[in-house]
Amino acid sequence: MGSEHRVGGRIIAFGENVNTDVIIPGRYLVSIDPAELAEHAFEPLGPETQNRLRASDVVVAGRNFGCGSAREQAATCLLGTGIKAVVAASFSRVFFRNAINTGLVAVESPAAAEAAADNGEMWVDYDAGTVETDGRTFPFSPYPEVLREIMADGGLIPHLMASFAAGGKQ
Protein backbone atom coordinates (compact mmCIF):
# COMPACT_ATOMS: atom_id res chain seq x y z
CA MET A 1 0.00 0.00 0.00
CA GLY A 2 2.61 2.54 0.95
CA SER A 3 0.56 5.30 2.57
CA GLU A 4 -2.10 5.69 5.24
CA HIS A 5 -4.37 7.59 2.86
CA ARG A 6 -4.50 4.71 0.38
CA VAL A 7 -6.87 1.92 1.36
CA GLY A 8 -8.55 -0.93 -0.37
CA GLY A 9 -8.70 -4.59 -1.22
CA ARG A 10 -11.49 -7.02 -2.11
CA ILE A 11 -14.82 -5.58 -3.31
CA ILE A 12 -18.36 -6.46 -2.33
CA ALA A 13 -20.79 -4.77 -4.71
CA PHE A 14 -24.35 -3.65 -4.07
CA GLY A 15 -26.93 -1.87 -6.22
CA GLU A 16 -28.67 1.46 -5.83
CA ASN A 17 -30.59 2.96 -2.90
CA VAL A 18 -28.94 0.86 -0.20
CA ASN A 19 -30.91 1.94 2.86
CA THR A 20 -29.48 2.36 6.36
CA ASP A 21 -32.19 -0.07 7.57
CA VAL A 22 -30.46 -2.72 5.45
CA ILE A 23 -26.95 -1.65 6.47
CA ILE A 24 -27.84 -1.86 10.20
CA PRO A 25 -31.43 -2.59 11.25
CA GLY A 26 -32.95 -0.15 13.72
CA ARG A 27 -33.35 -2.69 16.53
CA TYR A 28 -29.55 -2.74 16.97
CA LEU A 29 -29.13 1.01 17.40
CA VAL A 30 -28.84 0.61 21.18
CA SER A 31 -25.12 -0.05 20.64
CA ILE A 32 -22.32 2.14 19.33
CA ASP A 33 -19.66 -0.60 19.55
CA PRO A 34 -18.31 -1.31 16.03
CA ALA A 35 -17.68 -5.02 16.75
CA GLU A 36 -21.15 -5.56 18.18
CA LEU A 37 -22.81 -3.68 15.32
CA ALA A 38 -20.75 -5.63 12.76
CA GLU A 39 -22.52 -8.83 13.81
CA HIS A 40 -25.73 -7.38 12.38
CA ALA A 41 -24.42 -5.49 9.33
CA PHE A 42 -26.54 -6.28 6.28
CA GLU A 43 -28.48 -8.84 8.34
CA PRO A 44 -31.66 -8.47 6.22
CA LEU A 45 -29.69 -9.81 3.22
CA GLY A 46 -28.80 -13.05 5.00
CA PRO A 47 -25.71 -14.86 6.30
CA GLU A 48 -24.09 -15.35 2.88
CA THR A 49 -23.98 -11.59 2.27
CA GLN A 50 -22.77 -11.00 5.84
CA ASN A 51 -19.93 -13.51 5.39
CA ARG A 52 -18.93 -11.95 2.09
CA LEU A 53 -18.99 -8.50 3.72
CA ARG A 54 -16.62 -9.64 6.48
CA ALA A 55 -14.24 -11.05 3.85
CA SER A 56 -14.25 -7.76 1.90
CA ASP A 57 -12.40 -4.47 2.26
CA VAL A 58 -14.38 -2.11 0.01
CA VAL A 59 -18.12 -1.67 -0.44
CA VAL A 60 -19.08 -0.49 -3.92
CA ALA A 61 -22.59 0.68 -4.70
CA GLY A 62 -24.71 2.63 -7.14
CA ARG A 63 -26.62 5.83 -6.47
CA ASN A 64 -27.93 6.98 -3.09
CA PHE A 65 -25.90 4.72 -0.78
CA GLY A 66 -26.90 5.18 2.86
CA CYS A 67 -30.33 6.67 2.21
CA GLY A 68 -32.97 6.41 4.92
CA SER A 69 -32.47 7.14 8.60
CA ALA A 70 -29.65 9.37 9.81
CA ARG A 71 -27.77 6.83 11.92
CA GLU A 72 -24.05 6.97 12.57
CA GLN A 73 -24.11 3.23 13.28
CA ALA A 74 -24.49 2.59 9.52
CA ALA A 75 -20.90 3.73 9.05
CA THR A 76 -19.68 2.35 12.38
CA CYS A 77 -20.90 -1.18 11.64
CA LEU A 78 -19.02 -1.20 8.34
CA LEU A 79 -15.81 -0.29 10.17
CA GLY A 80 -16.51 -3.12 12.60
CA THR A 81 -16.69 -5.62 9.74
CA GLY A 82 -13.28 -4.50 8.47
CA ILE A 83 -14.51 -2.39 5.57
CA LYS A 84 -11.91 0.29 4.77
CA ALA A 85 -13.79 2.31 2.15
CA VAL A 86 -17.14 2.80 0.45
CA VAL A 87 -17.15 3.90 -3.19
CA ALA A 88 -20.53 4.78 -4.65
CA ALA A 89 -22.07 6.62 -7.57
CA SER A 90 -23.61 8.92 -4.94
CA PHE A 91 -24.29 9.03 -1.20
CA SER A 92 -26.95 10.24 1.11
CA ARG A 93 -25.39 13.43 2.47
CA VAL A 94 -25.86 12.31 6.07
CA PHE A 95 -24.24 8.91 5.44
CA PHE A 96 -21.26 10.56 3.73
CA ARG A 97 -20.65 12.89 6.67
CA ASN A 98 -21.18 10.11 9.22
CA ALA A 99 -18.62 8.02 7.36
CA ILE A 100 -16.03 10.79 7.54
CA ASN A 101 -16.87 11.48 11.19
CA THR A 102 -16.27 7.83 12.08
CA GLY A 103 -13.08 7.56 10.00
CA LEU A 104 -14.56 5.48 7.15
CA VAL A 105 -13.31 6.51 3.69
CA ALA A 106 -16.27 7.43 1.46
CA VAL A 107 -15.72 8.38 -2.16
CA GLU A 108 -18.25 9.44 -4.77
CA SER A 109 -17.15 8.16 -8.17
CA PRO A 110 -19.88 6.97 -10.54
CA ALA A 111 -17.35 5.77 -13.13
CA ALA A 112 -15.32 3.74 -10.62
CA ALA A 113 -18.49 2.24 -9.11
CA GLU A 114 -19.68 1.21 -12.56
CA ALA A 115 -16.29 -0.28 -13.51
CA ALA A 116 -15.88 -2.28 -10.30
CA ALA A 117 -16.31 -6.04 -10.41
CA ASP A 118 -17.84 -7.88 -7.48
CA ASN A 119 -15.03 -9.82 -5.75
CA GLY A 120 -12.45 -7.77 -7.68
CA GLU A 121 -10.06 -5.32 -6.05
CA MET A 122 -10.23 -1.57 -5.57
CA TRP A 123 -7.79 0.94 -4.08
CA VAL A 124 -8.70 4.45 -2.98
CA ASP A 125 -6.22 7.26 -2.41
CA TYR A 126 -8.24 10.06 -0.84
CA ASP A 127 -5.21 12.36 -0.75
CA ALA A 128 -4.47 12.05 -4.47
CA GLY A 129 -8.13 11.74 -5.45
CA THR A 130 -7.89 8.43 -7.30
CA VAL A 131 -9.72 5.12 -7.35
CA GLU A 132 -7.99 2.16 -9.01
CA THR A 133 -9.85 -0.95 -10.13
CA ASP A 134 -9.38 -3.52 -12.87
CA GLY A 135 -6.23 -1.81 -14.17
CA ARG A 136 -7.98 1.55 -14.57
CA THR A 137 -7.67 4.76 -12.56
CA PHE A 138 -10.59 7.09 -11.92
CA PRO A 139 -10.09 10.63 -10.59
CA PHE A 140 -12.31 12.32 -8.03
CA SER A 141 -11.97 15.57 -6.11
CA PRO A 142 -9.51 14.85 -3.29
CA TYR A 143 -10.68 15.44 0.25
CA PRO A 144 -10.22 19.03 1.43
CA GLU A 145 -7.46 19.50 3.99
CA VAL A 146 -9.79 19.48 6.99
CA LEU A 147 -11.30 16.13 5.94
CA ARG A 148 -7.82 14.68 5.38
CA GLU A 149 -6.92 15.78 8.92
CA ILE A 150 -10.08 14.19 10.33
CA MET A 151 -9.31 10.94 8.48
CA ALA A 152 -5.65 10.96 9.58
CA ASP A 153 -6.80 11.28 13.20
CA GLY A 154 -9.27 8.39 12.85
CA GLY A 155 -12.51 10.38 12.78
CA LEU A 156 -14.05 13.57 14.09
CA ILE A 157 -13.94 12.83 17.84
CA PRO A 158 -10.24 11.82 17.85
CA HIS A 159 -9.52 14.84 15.63
CA LEU A 160 -11.24 17.23 18.04
CA MET A 161 -9.54 15.64 21.04
CA ALA A 162 -6.13 16.00 19.37
CA SER A 163 -6.92 19.59 18.43
CA PHE A 164 -8.01 20.55 21.94
CA ALA A 165 -5.01 18.77 23.47
CA ALA A 166 -2.76 20.83 21.22
CA GLY A 167 -4.53 24.01 22.31
CA GLY A 168 -6.15 24.60 18.91
CA LYS A 169 -9.73 25.36 18.06
CA GLN A 170 -11.66 23.65 15.29
N, C-alpha and C positions, 0 to 999 in steps of 0.2 A: 504494500500500500504506500508507505513512504511519508504520509502526512496525516495529522489528526483531522483535517478537514476533508479528507477523501475517505468515503465509506462505501461499502457495498458487499456484493456477493450474490448468492442464489435468489432468484425472483419467484414470488408467488403473485399471480396476476388475478385481478378481479375486474368486473365490468364497471358500469356507470352507476351513479347514485347509491354508493355504499353508505348506508345509514349508520349512525352511531349506535342505534339499537341492535344492529347486527354486529358491529365491532365489539361492543360490550353491553349486554342487556342491562336494563335499568335496575333489576333486582340485585345486582352486584355493586351498585354505586355506594354501598355503605363502607367500602374499603378504598383506600388510596395507595395500598401497597402494590407495587408493580408485579411482584411474583404471584401474589394472590389473585390479582385481576387477570394475569396471563392465563390462569387455569380456565377462564371463561371467555377468552377472546374468540370471537367468531363462533361461539357455541351454537347459535341457531343454524349454522351450516354443517354441523356434524363433526364427529371425531376425525374423519379423514382430512377435512380442511384444517382442523386444529393441529393435527400432526404435521401436515405440510407447512403450516405457518411457523411452527416451532423449528422446523428444519430450514427455514428461509431467512434471508438477511434484508431483503428489500420487498416492500409491497408496491405493486404497480397497479394503477387503476385508471379508469376513464374519467369522465366529467363528474364533478360534484362529490368528490370523496369526502366523507365525514359530515354529510348533511344530516339534519335532524336535530336532536337535543344538543345543547351546549354543555358537554361534559368533558372535563379534562381527562377523565379516566379512559376515554377512547384513545388518546395518545399514550397515556401511561401504560395501559395494558399491552400495547404494541412493543414498547420498550422492555416490558417484562418478559415477552416471548423471545427477545433477542433481535427484533427488527431494528435495523440501523437507519433506515431511510424509507420514506414513502414518496414515490414519484407518480404524479397523476396529471391528467389533462387539465383538471381544475380542482380546487378545493372549496369546501365551505370555509368562509373567512374565519369563523370561530375555530374550526378544527385546525386550520393552518397556524393560527396564533397559539393555540394550546400546544401544538406540536413543538413549536419553537420554545415556548415557555417551559416545557418539560425536557428539552434537549434532544428531541427527535427531529432529524433532518427531514424537511418537507420541501419538495421541489415541484413547481408547476412547469411541465414540459409536455405539451400534447404530442409532439413528434416522437419524443423518446418513449412515452407511454404506448404509442401506437406501434413502435418498432420492437418493443420488448417481447421476448418469447417466454411463456410460462416455463419455469424450471431453468431458464437461461441465467446469465449473469448480467449484473448492472453495477456500475461504479459511479458515484456522485462526488464531485468536487465542488462544494458550495462556496469556496473561496474563488476558484477560477471561473465558476459558472458553467460547468460542463457535466453532461451525463454521457457515459460510454456504455454501449450495449451492442452485442453482435457485430463488433468490429467498426461500429460507427460512433461518431461523437456529435452530440447535440448541445448547442449553447443555450443558456438561459441567463437572465440577469442575476449576477452574483448577489449574495446577501449583502445588504448595507453593513457598514462597519459595526454598528451597534448590535445587529443580529449575529454577526460573526463573534463578537465578544460574548454575547449570551451563550452561544453554542460552545465556545471554547471553555466557558465556566461550567458547562453541564446543565444549563437551563436558567430561567429567570431568577429563581430564589437563590441559588448559589452565586449568581452574578451580582445580585443586590447585596448579599452578605459580604462578598469580596470587596465590593465597592465601598460599603459602609466601614468595613474593617480598615480599608486604606484611607479613610477620611474623605472619600469622594461623595458626590451626590449624583444620582441618576434620575 
